[in-house]
Amino acid sequence: MMDHTVKAFDEDITRLRGLIAEMGGLAEVAVHESIDAMVRGDKELGDGVVARDKKLDALETEVDKLAVRIIALRAPLADDLREVIAALKIAGVVERIGDYAKNIAKRIDKIEERGKFEPLTLLPAMAELAAEMVHDVLTAYAARDPDLALEVIAADQKVDAFYDSIFRNLVSHMVENPKTISTAAQLLFVAKNIERIGDHATNVAEMVHFAATGNYPPDDD
């Protein structure tokens, strides 16, 4: 009976990890595609990002139900309990990353004169960094790698620096040419969403570190 219980618990944990990995993969693709669609003005690609967000929502619900079931039926302790709780929180954060990508995709038809805005050329590089953070933090989760989680946390400074640069650039555009205010404001919204994706990847990294070590990483003042 004990062997059966242990096997069932292992299967539940494996399933939980698989769901988180699937969510992470979908969120990472959504970030890439939303920015690509925005730069190219590809409404069809953007609509696909928006439509697929429902899959992320469904997976989060599945994670929630499975995590609650594991806690209720398996009564995990110590490391196992930390992992289940971390997965429960991570699912919610990854779902939010998908929401930010969806928000970017919804702005596609509101961006005008794409070829005249230098910040638009900076956004893909910023998004690439944020997407790489998402990829690395899910790798850290799968490998239970607290060191990689710390690297993800450190990488958020680069995303923040990109945001500050783009913000200053866009404000200069608006001051020098008021006709660009509408488009510049939309790009500021996009840049802020990318910055928030980096913040959320950092949040996941903190949870991965907690699940692996039992401690949250120290604050970097």
Secondary structure as UniProt FT lines:
FT   HELIX           2..40
FT   HELIX           43..74
FT   HELIX           78..105
FT   TURN            106..107
FT   HELIX           108..110
FT   HELIX           114..116
FT   HELIX           118..143
FT   HELIX           146..176
FT   HELIX           178..180
FT   HELIX           181..213
//
